[in-house]
Amino acid sequence: MNRTLMTVLAAAALVMSGGNVTASAAEAPPRTTHGPCQYTQTPDEPPARRVPLPPDPRHTPDHGTLGMAVRTSQGPLPLTLDRAKAPCTVQSFLHLARHGFYDRTVCHRLTAYPTLKVLQCGDPTGTGEGGPGYEYKDELPVDLPPTPSDPTGVRRLYGRGLLAMANAGPNTNGSQFFVVYGDSALRPNYTVFGTVAIAGLKTLDKVAAGGVAPTTQDPAPVDGAPALRTELLKVWQSCRS
């Protein structure tokens, strides 16, 4: 299932892909962890790389921050994960990093719309279709300010430097995430679980300046693969605070 920032076109594609469940998958109930996060296997969407369900203790850590070092082919992308904002999301991200799930994966999507400026990563297949073989609940932000570009007040400001989860609808978080290189207007349907450090913003600016790779159908796209191939070479925990 394509885990992406929701647009009208993407939503239509998700409806079509949502019914692709085999009979055998429907017969066997998915395995779910018993802690507060309830990580749940997705038999109809097998893992892009084999990885177990994350640890889900009765008291999932919900305070403090974690530093993550991310080495990319375009430069460093250091992250700070915030357990207080999204403990289950941080638990999953750290688990995937420890299992090398993100290593040698390509960031498959760059957007350059006036109101959406993000780089999306976390799919080992590089297609936007892959995930870890499980999903878990949303931990949606409640403190994002309204965006000035939306007079209805529905969309919120996902500010430059935020780290958030991509999804395919409510409670479908997996492995794909996005980093915001320019203030973006989105409905608050995407879990925010950290921030990008200054050194990482410089890397994002470099990737964004390269633009979106042109295609034969669209010589000047604003959404697609980055022209500067951006590979996550290694992701690991760097510090605890």
ABEGO torsion letter per residue (X at the ends): XBBBBBBAAAAAAAAAAAABBBAAAAABBBBBBABAAGBBBBAABBBABBBBBBBBBABBBABEBBBBBBBBAAEBBBBBBBAAABAAAAAAAAAAAAAGAABGBBBABBBABAABBBBBBGBAAGAGABBAGBBBBBBBBAABBBBAABAAGABBBBBBGBBBBBBAEBGABBABBBBBABBBBBBBABBBAEBBBAAAAAAAAAAAAAEBBBBAABABBABEBBABBBBBABBBBABBX
